[in-house]
């Protein structure tokens, strides 16, 4: 039979587990909301601290290589837990940019990204880093991944006639547009130089 494709999935194995790992290592006793608030106290760029959100097995977008997570440029006189929280969220955003650039090379140029206002998108630091690094607006919806999975199952089971019907009742609760992409481009390029060293 013919296959129907309604999108492309960018898989980054280390993102969610990195956020949890940082919480376990440097945020014991804190909620994710408290970690997100602490990350906001650190300036964008994490004062030079870089974090690579890999380390959960082979990464598809890195040609199935296992490159491991890494923290670079630690200054023991300057960096603390809040720097780790922010650097982790920025590193995850940078990994998304790396993956999106691969998609762009293959002719996919999203004009908007739609996501649930859940998980990392509950963090203003992550959301701002994501939008400005990718230079694509994000529409946030009042749902999470479980809703997306259920809708996908409904489409597969032909409960919905088409994706438009499946999403007709969803309205964005927030639109976040790029505002500081030049600054984030420079930060991303610093991160990318270090990633390329790991890959070569």
Contact map, one row per residue, 1 for C-alpha under 8 A:
11100000000000000000000000000000000000000000000000000000000000000000000000000000000000000000000000000000000000000000000000000000000000000000000000000000000000000000000000000000000000000000000000000000
11110000000000000000000000000000000000000000000000000000000000000000000000000000000000000000000000000000000000000000000000000000000000000000000000000000000000000000000000000000000000000000000000000000
11111000000000000000000000000000000000000000000000000000000000000000000000000000000000000000000000000000000000000000000000000000000000000000000000000000000000000000000000000000000000000000000000000000
01111100000000000000000000000000000000000000000000000000000000000000000000000000000000000000000000000000000000000000000000000000000000000000000000000000000000000000000000000000000000000000000000000000
00111111000000000000000000000000000000000000000000000000000000000000000000000000000000000000000000000000000000000000000000000000000000000000000000000000000000000000000000000000000000000000000000000000
00011111000000000000000000000000000000000000000000000000000000000000000000000000000000000000000000000000000000000000000000000000000000000000000000000000000000000010000000000000000000000000000000000000
00001111100000000000000000000000000000000000000000000000000000000000000000000000000000000000000000000000000000000000000000000000000000000000000000000000000000000000000000000000000000000000000000000000
00001111110000000000000000000000000000000000000000000000000000000000000000000000000000000000000000000000000000000000000000000000000000000000000000000000000000000000000000000000000000000000000000000000
00000011111000000000000000000000000000000000000000000000000000000000000000000000000000000000000000000000000000000000000000000000000000000000000000000000000000000000000000000000000000000000000000000000
00000001111100000000000000000000000000000000000000000000000010000000000000000000000000000000000000110000000000000000000000000000000000000000000000000000000000000000000000000000000000000000000000000000
00000000111110000000000000000000000000000000000000000000001110000000000000000000000000000000000000000000000000000000000000000000000000000000000000000000000000000000000000000000000000000000000000000000
00000000011111100000000000000000000000000000000000000100001110000000000000000000000000000000001100000000000000000000000000000000000000000000000000000000000000000000000000000000000000000000000000000000
00000000001111111000000000000000000000000000000000000101111000000000000000000000000000000000000000000000000000000000000000000000000000000000000000000000000000000000000000000000000000000000000000000000
00000000000111111100000000000000000000000000000000001111100000000000000000000000000000000000000000000000000000000000000000000000000000000000000000000000000000000000000000000000000000000000000000000000
00000000000111111110000000000000000000000000000000001100000000000000000000000000000000000001000000000000000000000000000000000000000000000000000000000000000000000000000000000000000000000000000000000000
00000000000011111111000000000000000000000000000000000000000000000000000000000000000000000000000000000000000000000000000000000000000000000000000000000000000000000000000000000000000000000000000000000000
00000000000011111111100000000000000000000000000000000001000000000000000000000000000000000000000000000000000000000000000000000000000000000000000000000000000000000000000000000000000000000000000000000000
00000000000001111111110000000000000000000000000000001100000000000000000000000000000000010000000000000000000000000000000000000000000000000000000000000000000000000000000000000000000000000000000000000000
00000000000000111111111000000000000000000000000000000000000000000000000000000000000010011000000000000000000000000000000000000000000000000000000000000000000000000000000000000000000000000000000000000000
00000000000000011111111100000000000000000000000000000000000000000000000000000000000000000000000000000000000000000000000000000000000000000000000000000000000000000000000000000000000000000000000000000000
00000000000000001111111110000000000000000000000000000000000000000000000000000000000000000000000000000000000000000000000000000000000000000000000000000000000000000000000000000000000000000000000000000000
00000000000000000111111111100000000000000000000000000000000000000000000000000000000110010000000000000000000000000000000000000000000000000000000000000000000000000000000000000000000000000000000000000000
00000000000000000011111111110101001000000000000000000000000000000000000000000000000010000000000000000000000000000000000000000000000000000000000000000000000000000000000000000000000000000000000000000000
00000000000000000001111111110000000000000000000000000000000000000000000000000000000000000000000000000000000000000000000000000000000000000000000000000000000000000000000000000000000000000000000000000000
00000000000000000000111111110000000000000000000000000000000000000000000000000000000000000000000000000000000000000000000000000000000000000000000000000000000000000000000000000000000000000000000000000000
00000000000000000000011111110000000000000000000000000000000000000000000000000000100100000000000000000000000000000000000000000000000000000000000000000000000000000000000000000000000000000000000000000000
00000000000000000000011111111110001000000000000000000000000000000000000000000000100000000000000000000000000000000000000000000000000000000000000000000000000000000000000000000000000000000000000000000000
00000000000000000000001111111100000000000000000000000000000000000000000000000000000000000000000000000000000000000000000000000000000000000000000000000000000000000000000000000000000000000000000000000000
00000000000000000000000000111110000000000000000000000000000000000000000000000000000000000000000000000000000000000000000000000000000000000000000000000000000000000000000000000000000000000000000000000000
00000000000000000000001000111111111000000000000000000000000000000000000000000000000000000000000000000000000000000000000000000000000000000000000000000000000000000000000000000000000000000000000000000000
00000000000000000000000000101111111000000000000000000000000000000000000000000000000000000000000000000000000000000000000000000000000000000000000000000000000000000000000000000000000000000000000000000000
00000000000000000000001000000111111100000000000000000000000000000000000000000000000000000000000000000000000000000000000000000000000000000000000000000000000000000000000000000000000000000000000000000000
00000000000000000000000000000111111110000000000000000000000000000000000000000000000000000000000000000000000000000000000001100000000000000000000000000000000000000000000000000000000000000000000000000000
00000000000000000000000000000111111111000000000000000000000000000000000000000000000000000000000000000000000000000000000000000000000000000000000000000000000000000000000000000000000000000000000000000000
00000000000000000000001000100111111111100000000000000000000000000000000000000000010010000000000000000000000000000000000000000000000000000000000000000000000000000000000000000000000000000000000000000000
00000000000000000000000000000001111111110000000000000000000000000000000000000000000011000000000000000000000000000000000000111000000000000000000000000000000000000000000000000000000000000000000000000000
00000000000000000000000000000000111111111000000000000000000000000000000000000000000000000000000000000000000000000000000000100000000000000000000000000000000000000000000000000000000000000000000000000000
00000000000000000000000000000000011111111100000000000000000000000000000000000000010010000000000000000000000000000000000000000000000000000000000000000000000000000000000000000000000000000000000000000000
00000000000000000000000000000000001111111100000000000000000000000000000000000000011011000000000000000000000000000000000000001000000000000000000000000000000000000000000000000000000000000000000000000000
00000000000000000000000000000000000111111110000000000000000000000000000000000000000001000000000000000000000000000000000000011000000000000000000000000000000000000000000000000000000000000000000000000000
00000000000000000000000000000000000011111110000000000000000000000000000000000000010000000000000000000000000000000000000000000000000000000000000000000000000000000000000000000000000000000000000000000000
00000000000000000000000000000000000001111111011000000000000000000000000000000000011001000000000000000000000000000000000000000000000000000000000000000000000000000000000000000000000000000000000000000000
00000000000000000000000000000000000000011111111000000000000000000000000000000000000000000000000000000000000000000000000000000000000000000000000000000000000000000000000000000000000000000000000000000000
00000000000000000000000000000000000000000111111000000000000000000000000000000000000001000000000000000000000000000000000000000000000000000000000000000000000000000000000000000000000000000000000000000000
00000000000000000000000000000000000000000011111110000000000000000000000000000000000000100100000000000000000000000000000000000000000000000000000000000000000000000000000000000000000000000010000000000000
00000000000000000000000000000000000000000111111111000000000000000000000000000000001101100000000000000000000000000000000000000000000000000000000000000000000000000000000000000000000000000000000000000000
00000000000000000000000000000000000000000111111110000000000000000000000000000010001000000000000000000000000000000000000000000000000000000000000000000000000000000000000000000000000000000000000000000000
00000000000000000000000000000000000000000000111111000000000000000000000010000000000000000000000000000000000000000000000000000000000000000000000000000000000000000000000000000000000000000000000000000000
00000000000000000000000000000000000000000000111111100000000000000000001111000010001100100000000000000000000000000000000000000000000000000000000000000000000000000000000000000000000000000000000000000000
00000000000000000000000000000000000000000000010111110000000000000000001110000000000000110010000000000000000000000000000000000000000000000000000000000000000000000000000000000000000000000000001000000000
00000000000000000000000000000000000000000000000011111000000000000000111100000000000000110110000000000000000000000000000000000000000000000000000000000000000000000000000000000000000000000000000000000000
00000000000000000000000000000000000000000000000001111100000000000000111000000000000000010011001000000000000000000000000000000000000000000000000000000000000000000000000000000000000000000000000000100000
00000000000001100100000000000000000000000000000000111110000000000001110000000000000000010011001000000000000000000000000000000000000000000000000000000000000000000000000000000000000000000000000000000000
00000000000111100100000000000000000000000000000000011111101000000111110000000000000000000000000000000000000000000000000000000000000000000000000000000000000000000000000000000000000000000000000000000000
00000000000001000000000000000000000000000000000000001111110000000111100000000000000000000000000000000000000000000000000000000000000000000000000000000000000000000000000000000000000000000000000000000000
00000000000011001000000000000000000000000000000000000111110000000001000000000000000000000000000000000000000000000000000000000000000000000000000000000000000000000000000000000000000000000000000000000000
00000000000011000000000000000000000000000000000000000111111000000101000000000000000000000000000000000000000000000000000000000000000000000000000000000000000000000000000000000000000000000000000000000000
00000000000010000000000000000000000000000000000000000011111101011110000000000000000000000000000000000000000000000000000000000000000000000000000000000000000000000000000000000000000000000000000000000000
00000000001110000000000000000000000000000000000000000100111111111100000000000000000000000000000000000000000000000000000000000000000000000000000000000000000000000000000000000000000000000000000000000000
00000000001100000000000000000000000000000000000000000000011111111000000000000000000000000000000000000000000000000000000000000000000000000000000000000000000000000000000000000000000000000000000000000000
00000000011100000000000000000000000000000000000000000000001111110000000000000000000000000000000000100100000000000000000000000000000000000000000000000000000000000000000000000000000000000000000000000000
00000000000000000000000000000000000000000000000000000000011111111000000000000000000000000000000000000000000000000000000000000000000000000000000000000000000000000000000000000000000000000000000000000000
00000000000000000000000000000000000000000000000000000000001111111000000000000000000000000000000000000000000000000000000000000000000000000000000000000000000000000000000000000000000000000000000000000000
00000000000000000000000000000000000000000000000000000000011111111100000000000000000000000000000000000000000000000000000000000000000000000000000000000000000000000000000000000000000000000000000000000000
00000000000000000000000000000000000000000000000000000000011101111110000000000000000000000000000000000000000000000000000000000000000000000000000000000000000000000000000000000000000000000000000000000000
00000000000000000000000000000000000000000000000000000110111000011111000000000000000000000000000000000000000000000000000000000000000000000000000000000000000000000000000000000000000000000000000000000000
00000000000000000000000000000000000000000000000000000110010000001111100000000000000000000000000000000000000000000000000000000000000000000000000000000000000000000000000000000000000000000000000000000110
00000000000000000000000000000000000000000000000000001111100000000111110000000000000000000000000000000000000000000000000000000000000000000000000000000000000000000000000000000000000000000000000000000000
00000000000000000000000000000000000000000000000000111110000000000011111000000000000000000000000000000000000000000000000000000000000000000000000000000000000000000000000000000000000000000000000000000000
00000000000000000000000000000000000000000000000000111100000000000001111100000000000000000000000000000000000000000000000000000000000000000000000000000000000000000000000000000000000000000000000000000000
00000000000000000000000000000000000000000000000011110000000000000000111111000000000000000000000000000000000000000000000000000000000000000000000000000000000000000000000000000000000000000000000000000000
00000000000000000000000000000000000000000000000011100000000000000000011111000000000000000000000000000000000000000000000000000000000000000000000000000000000000000000000000000000000000000000000000000000
00000000000000000000000000000000000000000000000111000000000000000000001111100000000000000000000000000000000000000000000000000000000000000000000000000000000000000000000000000000000000000000000000000000
00000000000000000000000000000000000000000000000010000000000000000000001111110010000000000000000000000000000000000000000000000000000000000000000000000000000000000000000000000000000000000000000000000000
00000000000000000000000000000000000000000000000000000000000000000000000011111110000000000000000000000000000000000000000000000000000000000000000000000000000000000000000000000000000000000000000000000000
00000000000000000000000000000000000000000000000000000000000000000000000001111111000000000000000000000000000000000000000000000000000000000000000000000000000000000000000000000000000000000000000000000000
00000000000000000000000000000000000000000000000000000000000000000000000000111110000000000000000000000000000000000000000000000000000000000000000000000000000000000000000000000000000000000000000000000000
00000000000000000000000000000000000000000000000000000000000000000000000000111111000000000000000000000000000000000000000000000000000000000000000000000000000000000000000000000000000000000000000000000000
00000000000000000000000000000000000000000000001010000000000000000000000001111111111100000000000000000000000000000000000000000000000000000000000000000000000000000000000000000000000000000000000000000000
00000000000000000000000000000000000000000000000000000000000000000000000000010111111100000000000000000000000000000000000000000000000000000000000000000000000000000000000000000000000000000000000000000000
00000000000000000000000001100000000000000000000000000000000000000000000000000011111110000000000000000000000000000000000000000000000000000000000000000000000000000000000000000000000000000000000000000000
00000000000000000000000000000000001001101100000000000000000000000000000000000011111111000000000000000000000000000000000000000000000000000000000000000000000000000000000000000000000000000000000000000000
00000000000000000000000000000000000000100100011010000000000000000000000000000011111111100000000000000000000000000000000000000000000000000000000000000000000000000000000000000000000000000000000000000000
00000000000000000000010001000000000000000000010010000000000000000000000000000011111111110000000000000000000000000000000000000000000000000000000000000000000000000000000000000000000000000000000000000000
00000000000000000010011000000000001101100000000000000000000000000000000000000000111111111000000000000000000000000000000000000000000000000000000000000000000000000000000000000000000000000000000000000000
00000000000000000000000000000000000100110101010000000000000000000000000000000000011111111100000000000000000000000000000000001100000000000000000000000000000000000000000000000000000000000000000000000000
00000000000000000000000000000000000000000000110011100000000000000000000000000000001111111110000000000000000000000000000000000000000000000000000000000000000000000000000000000000000000000000000000000000
00000000000000000110010000000000000000000000000001111000000000000000000000000000000111111111000000000000000000000000000000000000000000000000000000000000000000000000000000000000000000000000000000000000
00000000000000000010000000000000000000000000000000000000000000000000000000000000000011111111100000000000000000000000000100001100100000000000000000000000000000000000000000000000000000000000000000000000
00000000000000000000000000000000000000000000100000100000000000000000000000000000000001111111110000000000000000000000000000001100110000000000000000000000000000000000000000000000000000000000000000000000
00000000000000000000000000000000000000000000000001111000000000000000000000000000000000111111111000000000000000000000000000000000000000000000000000000000000000000000000000000000000000000000001000000000
00000000000000100000000000000000000000000000000000011000000000000000000000000000000000011111111100000000000000000000000000000000000000000000000000000000000000000000000000000000000000000000000000000000
00000000000000000000000000000000000000000000000000000000000000000000000000000000000000001111111110000000000000000000000000000100110011000000000000000000000000000000000000000000000000000000000000000000
00000000000000000000000000000000000000000000000000000000000000000000000000000000000000000111111111000000000000000000000000000000010010000000000000000000000000000000000000000000000000000001001000000000
00000000000100000000000000000000000000000000000000011000000000000000000000000000000000000011111111100000000000000000000000000000000000000000000000000000000000000000000000000000000000000000000000000000
00000000000100000000000000000000000000000000000000000000000000000000000000000000000000000001111111110000000000000000000000000000010001000000000000000000000000000000000000000000000000000000000000000000
00000000000000000000000000000000000000000000000000000000000000000000000000000000000000000000111111111000000000000000000000000000010011000000000000000000000000000000000000000000000000000000000000000000
00000000000000000000000000000000000000000000000000000000000000000000000000000000000000000000011111111100000000000000000000000000000000000000000000000000000000000000000000000000000000000000000000000000
00000000010000000000000000000000000000000000000000000000000010000000000000000000000000000000001111111110000000000000000000000000000000000000000000000000000000000000000000000000000000000000000000000000
00000000010000000000000000000000000000000000000000000000000000000000000000000000000000000000000111111111000000000000000000000000000001000000000000000000000000000000000000000000000000000000000000000000
00000000000000000000000000000000000000000000000000000000000000000000000000000000000000000000000011111111100000000000000000000000000000000000000000000000000000000000000000000000000000000000000000000000
00000000000000000000000000000000000000000000000000000000000010000000000000000000000000000000000001111111110000000000000000000000000000000000000000000000000000000000000000000000000000000000000000000000
00000000000000000000000000000000000000000000000000000000000000000000000000000000000000000000000000111111111110000000000000000000000000000000000000000000000000000000000000000000000000000000000000000000
00000000000000000000000000000000000000000000000000000000000000000000000000000000000000000000000000011111111110000000000000000000000000000000000000000000000000000000000000000000000000000000000000000000
00000000000000000000000000000000000000000000000000000000000000000000000000000000000000000000000000001111111100000000000000000000000000000000000000000000000000000000000000000000000000000000000000000000
00000000000000000000000000000000000000000000000000000000000000000000000000000000000000000000000000000111111100000000000000000000000000000000000000000000000000000000000000000000000000000000000000000000
00000000000000000000000000000000000000000000000000000000000000000000000000000000000000000000000000000011111110000000000000000000000000000000000000000000000000000000000000000000000000000000000000000000
00000000000000000000000000000000000000000000000000000000000000000000000000000000000000000000000000000011111111000000000000000000000000000000000000000000000000000000000000000000000000000000000000000000
00000000000000000000000000000000000000000000000000000000000000000000000000000000000000000000000000000011001111100000000000000000000000000000000000000000000000000000000000000000000000000000000000000000
00000000000000000000000000000000000000000000000000000000000000000000000000000000000000000000000000000000000111111000000000000000000000010000000000000000000000000000000000000000000000000000000000000000
00000000000000000000000000000000000000000000000000000000000000000000000000000000000000000000000000000000000011111000000000000000000000011000000000000000000000000000000000000000000000000000000000000000
00000000000000000000000000000000000000000000000000000000000000000000000000000000000000000000000000000000000001111100000000000000000000011110000000000000000000000000000000000000000000000000000000000000
00000000000000000000000000000000000000000000000000000000000000000000000000000000000000000000000000000000000001111110000000000000000000011110000000000000000000000000000000000000000000000000000000000000
00000000000000000000000000000000000000000000000000000000000000000000000000000000000000000000000000000000000000011111000000000000000000000111100000000000000000000000000000000000000000000000000000000000
00000000000000000000000000000000000000000000000000000000000000000000000000000000000000000000000000000000000000001111100010000000000000000111100100000000000000000000000000000000000000000000000000000000
00000000000000000000000000000000000000000000000000000000000000000000000000000000000000000000000000000000000000000111110010000000000000000001111110000000000000000000000000000000000000000000000000000000
00000000000000000000000000000000000000000000000000000000000000000000000000000000000000000000000000000000000000000011111011000000000000000001111100000000000000000000000000000000000000000000000000000000
00000000000000000000000000000000000000000000000000000000000000000000000000000000000000000000000000000000000000000001111111000000000000000000011100000000000000000000000000000000000000000000000000000000
00000000000000000000000000000000000000000000000000000000000000000000000000000000000000000000000000000000000000000000111111100000000000000000000100000000000000000000000000000000000000000000000000000000
00000000000000000000000000000000000000000000000000000000000000000000000000000000000000001000000000000000000000000000011111100110000000000000000000000000000000000000000000000000000000000000000000000000
00000000000000000000000000000000000000000000000000000000000000000000000000000000000000000000000000000000000000000011111111110110000000000000000000000000000000000000000000000000000000000000000000000000
00000000000000000000000000000000100000000000000000000000000000000000000000000000000000000000000000000000000000000000111111110010000000000000000000000000000000000000000000000000000000000000000000000000
00000000000000000000000000000000100110000000000000000000000000000000000000000000000000000000000000000000000000000000001111111110000000000000000000000000000000000000000000000000000000000000000000000000
00000000000000000000000000000000000100010000000000000000000000000000000000000000000000000000000000000000000000000000000011111111000000000000000000000000000000000000000000000000000000000000000000000000
00000000000000000000000000000000000100110000000000000000000000000000000000000000000001001100000000000000000000000000000000111111100000000000000000000000000000000000000000000000000000000000000000000000
00000000000000000000000000000000000000000000000000000000000000000000000000000000000001001100100000000000000000000000000110111111110000000000000000000000000000000000000000000000000000000000000000000000
00000000000000000000000000000000000000000000000000000000000000000000000000000000000000000000000000000000000000000000000111111111111000000000000000000000000000000000000000000001000000000000000000000000
00000000000000000000000000000000000000000000000000000000000000000000000000000000000000000000000000000000000000000000000000011111111100000000000000000000000000000000000000000001010000000000000000000000
00000000000000000000000000000000000000000000000000000000000000000000000000000000000000001100100000000000000000000000000000001111111110000000000000000000000000000000000000000000000000010000000000000000
00000000000000000000000000000000000000000000000000000000000000000000000000000000000000000100110110000000000000000000000000000111111111000000000000000000000000000000000000000000000000000000000000000000
00000000000000000000000000000000000000000000000000000000000000000000000000000000000000000000000000000000000000000000000000000011111111111100000000000000000000000000000000000001110000000000000000000000
00000000000000000000000000000000000000000000000000000000000000000000000000000000000000000000000000000000000000000000000000000001111111110000000000000000000000000000000000000000111110011000000000000000
00000000000000000000000000000000000000000000000000000000000000000000000000000000000000000000110010000000000000000000000000000000111111100000000000000000000000000000000000000000000010011001000000000000
00000000000000000000000000000000000000000000000000000000000000000000000000000000000000000000100110010000000000000000000000000000011111110000000000000000000000000000000000000000000010000000000000000000
00000000000000000000000000000000000000000000000000000000000000000000000000000000000000000000000000000000000000000000000000000000001111111000000000000000000000000000000000000000010010000000000000000000
00000000000000000000000000000000000000000000000000000000000000000000000000000000000000000000000000000000000001111000000000000000001101111100000000000000000000000000000000000000110000000000000000000000
00000000000000000000000000000000000000000000000000000000000000000000000000000000000000000000000000000000000000111000000000000000001000111110000000000000000000000000000000000011110000000000000000000000
00000000000000000000000000000000000000000000000000000000000000000000000000000000000000000000000000000000000000011110000000000000001000011111000000000000000000000000000000000011100000000000000000000000
00000000000000000000000000000000000000000000000000000000000000000000000000000000000000000000000000000000000000011110000000000000000000001111100000000000000000000000000000011111000000000000000000000000
00000000000000000000000000000000000000000000000000000000000000000000000000000000000000000000000000000000000000000111100000000000000000000111110000000000000000000000000000011111000000000000000000000000
00000000000000000000000000000000000000000000000000000000000000000000000000000000000000000000000000000000000000000111100000000000000000000011111000000000000000000000000001111100000000000000000000000000
00000000000000000000000000000000000000000000000000000000000000000000000000000000000000000000000000000000000000000001110000000000000000000001111100000000000000000000000000011000000000000000000000000000
00000000000000000000000000000000000000000000000000000000000000000000000000000000000000000000000000000000000000000001110000000000000000000000111111100000000000000000000000000000000000000000000000000000
00000000000000000000000000000000000000000000000000000000000000000000000000000000000000000000000000000000000000000011111000000000000000000000011111110000000000000000000000000000000000000000000000000000
00000000000000000000000000000000000000000000000000000000000000000000000000000000000000000000000000000000000000000001000000000000000000000000001111111000000000000000000000000000000000000000000000000000
00000000000000000000000000000000000000000000000000000000000000000000000000000000000000000000000000000000000000000000000000000000000000000000001111111100000000000000000000000000000000000000000000000000
00000000000000000000000000000000000000000000000000000000000000000000000000000000000000000000000000000000000000000000000000000000000000000000001111111110000000000000000000000000000000000000000000000000
00000000000000000000000000000000000000000000000000000000000000000000000000000000000000000000000000000000000000000000000000000000000000000000000111111111000000000000000000000000000000000000000000000000
00000000000000000000000000000000000000000000000000000000000000000000000000000000000000000000000000000000000000000000000000000000000000000000000011111111100000000000000000000000000000000000000000000000
00000000000000000000000000000000000000000000000000000000000000000000000000000000000000000000000000000000000000000000000000000000000000000000000001111111110000000000000000000000000000000000000000000000
00000000000000000000000000000000000000000000000000000000000000000000000000000000000000000000000000000000000000000000000000000000000000000000000000111111111000000000010000000000000000000000000000000000
00000000000000000000000000000000000000000000000000000000000000000000000000000000000000000000000000000000000000000000000000000000000000000000000000011111111100000000000000000000000000000000000000000000
00000000000000000000000000000000000000000000000000000000000000000000000000000000000000000000000000000000000000000000000000000000000000000000000000001111111110000000000000000000000000000000000000000000
00000000000000000000000000000000000000000000000000000000000000000000000000000000000000000000000000000000000000000000000000000000000000000000000000000111111111110000010000000000000000000000000000000000
00000000000000000000000000000000000000000000000000000000000000000000000000000000000000000000000000000000000000000000000000000000000000000000000000000011111111111110010000000000000000000000000000000000
00000000000000000000000000000000000000000000000000000000000000000000000000000000000000000000000000000000000000000000000000000000000000000000000000000001111111100000000000000000000000000000000000000000
00000000000000000000000000000000000000000000000000000000000000000000000000000000000000000000000000000000000000000000000000000000000000000000000000000000111111110000000000000000000000000000000000000000
00000000000000000000000000000000000000000000000000000000000000000000000000000000000000000000000000000000000000000000000000000000000000000000000000000000011111111000000000000000000000000000000000000000
00000000000000000000000000000000000000000000000000000000000000000000000000000000000000000000000000000000000000000000000000000000000000000000000000000000011111111000000000000000000000000000000000000000
00000000000000000000000000000000000000000000000000000000000000000000000000000000000000000000000000000000000000000000000000000000000000000000000000000000011011111110110000000000000000000000000000000000
00000000000000000000000000000000000000000000000000000000000000000000000000000000000000000000000000000000000000000000000000000000000000000000000000000000001001111110110000000000000000000000000000000000
00000000000000000000000000000000000000000000000000000000000000000000000000000000000000000000000000000000000000000000000000000000000000000000000000000000001000011111110000000000000000000000000000000000
00000100000000000000000000000000000000000000000000000000000000000000000000000000000000000000000000000000000000000000000000000000000000000000000000000000001000011111111000000000000000000000000000000000
00000000000000000000000000000000000000000000000000000000000000000000000000000000000000000000000000000000000000000000000000000000000000000000000000000000000000000111111100000000000000000000000000000000
00000000000000000000000000000000000000000000000000000000000000000000000000000000000000000000000000000000000000000000000000000000000000000000000000000000000000011111111100000000000000000000000000000000
00000000000000000000000000000000000000000000000000000000000000000000000000000000000000000000000000000000000000000000000000000000000000000000000000000010011000011111111110000000000000000000000000000000
00000000000000000000000000000000000000000000000000000000000000000000000000000000000000000000000000000000000000000000000000000000000000000000000000000000000000000011111111000000000000000000000000000000
00000000000000000000000000000000000000000000000000000000000000000000000000000000000000000000000000000000000000000000000000000000000000000000000000000000000000000001111111000000000000000000000000000000
00000000000000000000000000000000000000000000000000000000000000000000000000000000000000000000000000000000000000000000000000000000000000000000000000000000000000000000011111100000000000000000000000000000
00000000000000000000000000000000000000000000000000000000000000000000000000000000000000000000000000000000000000000000000000000000000000000000100000000000000000000000001111110000000000000000000000000000
00000000000000000000000000000000000000000000000000000000000000000000000000000000000000000000000000000000000000000000000000000000000000000000100000000000000000000000000011111000000000000000000000000000
00000000000000000000000000000000000000000000000000000000000000000000000000000000000000000000000000000000000000000000000000000000000000000011110000000000000000000000000001111110000000000000000000000000
00000000000000000000000000000000000000000000000000000000000000000000000000000000000000000000000000000000000000000000000000000000000000000011110000000000000000000000000000111110000000000000000000000000
00000000000000000000000000000000000000000000000000000000000000000000000000000000000000000000000000000000000000000000000000000000000000000011100000000000000000000000000000011111000000000000000000000000
00000000000000000000000000000000000000000000000000000000000000000000000000000000000000000000000000000000000000000000000000000000000000001111000000000000000000000000000000011111100000000000000000000000
00000000000000000000000000000000000000000000000000000000000000000000000000000000000000000000000000000000000000000000000000000011001000001111000000000000000000000000000000000111110000000000000000000000
00000000000000000000000000000000000000000000000000000000000000000000000000000000000000000000000000000000000000000000000000000000001100011100000000000000000000000000000000000011111000000000000000000000
00000000000000000000000000000000000000000000000000000000000000000000000000000000000000000000000000000000000000000000000000000001001100111000000000000000000000000000000000000001111110000000000000000000
00000000000000000000000000000000000000000000000000000000000000000000000000000000000000000000000000000000000000000000000000000000000100000000000000000000000000000000000000000000111110000000000000000000
00000000000000000000000000000000000000000000000000000000000000000000000000000000000000000000000000000000000000000000000000000000000100000000000000000000000000000000000000000000011111110000000000000000
00000000000000000000000000000000000000000000000000000000000000000000000000000000000000000000000000000000000000000000000000000000000111100000000000000000000000000000000000000000011111111000000000000000
00000000000000000000000000000000000000000000000000000000000000000000000000000000000000000000000000000000000000000000000000000000000000000000000000000000000000000000000000000000000111111100000000000000
00000000000000000000000000000000000000000000000000000000000000000000000000000000000000000000000000000000000000000000000000000000000000000000000000000000000000000000000000000000000111111110000000000000
00000000000000000000000000000000000000000000000000000000000000000000000000000000000000000000000000000000000000000000000000000000100110000000000000000000000000000000000000000000000111111111000000000000
00000000000000000000000000000000000000000000000000000000000000000000000000000000000000000000000000000000000000000000000000000000000110000000000000000000000000000000000000000000000011111111100000000000
00000000000000000000000000000000000000000000000000000000000000000000000000000000000000000000000000000000000000000000000000000000000000000000000000000000000000000000000000000000000001111111110000000000
00000000000000000000000000000000000000000000100000000000000000000000000000000000000000000000000000000000000000000000000000000000000000000000000000000000000000000000000000000000000000111111111000000000
00000000000000000000000000000000000000000000000000000000000000000000000000000000000000000000010000000000000000000000000000000000000010000000000000000000000000000000000000000000000000011111111100000000
00000000000000000000000000000000000000000000000000000000000000000000000000000000000000000000000000000000000000000000000000000000000000000000000000000000000000000000000000000000000000001111111110000000
00000000000000000000000000000000000000000000000000000000000000000000000000000000000000000000000000000000000000000000000000000000000000000000000000000000000000000000000000000000000000000111111111000000
00000000000000000000000000000000000000000000000001000000000000000000000000000000000000000010010000000000000000000000000000000000000000000000000000000000000000000000000000000000000000000011111111100000
00000000000000000000000000000000000000000000000000000000000000000000000000000000000000000000000000000000000000000000000000000000000000000000000000000000000000000000000000000000000000000001111111110000
00000000000000000000000000000000000000000000000000000000000000000000000000000000000000000000000000000000000000000000000000000000000000000000000000000000000000000000000000000000000000000000111111111000
00000000000000000000000000000000000000000000000000000000000000000000000000000000000000000000000000000000000000000000000000000000000000000000000000000000000000000000000000000000000000000000011111111100
00000000000000000000000000000000000000000000000000010000000000000000000000000000000000000000000000000000000000000000000000000000000000000000000000000000000000000000000000000000000000000000001111111110
00000000000000000000000000000000000000000000000000000000000000000000000000000000000000000000000000000000000000000000000000000000000000000000000000000000000000000000000000000000000000000000000111111111
00000000000000000000000000000000000000000000000000000000000000000000000000000000000000000000000000000000000000000000000000000000000000000000000000000000000000000000000000000000000000000000000011111111
00000000000000000000000000000000000000000000000000000000000000000010000000000000000000000000000000000000000000000000000000000000000000000000000000000000000000000000000000000000000000000000000001111111
00000000000000000000000000000000000000000000000000000000000000000010000000000000000000000000000000000000000000000000000000000000000000000000000000000000000000000000000000000000000000000000000000111111
00000000000000000000000000000000000000000000000000000000000000000000000000000000000000000000000000000000000000000000000000000000000000000000000000000000000000000000000000000000000000000000000000011111
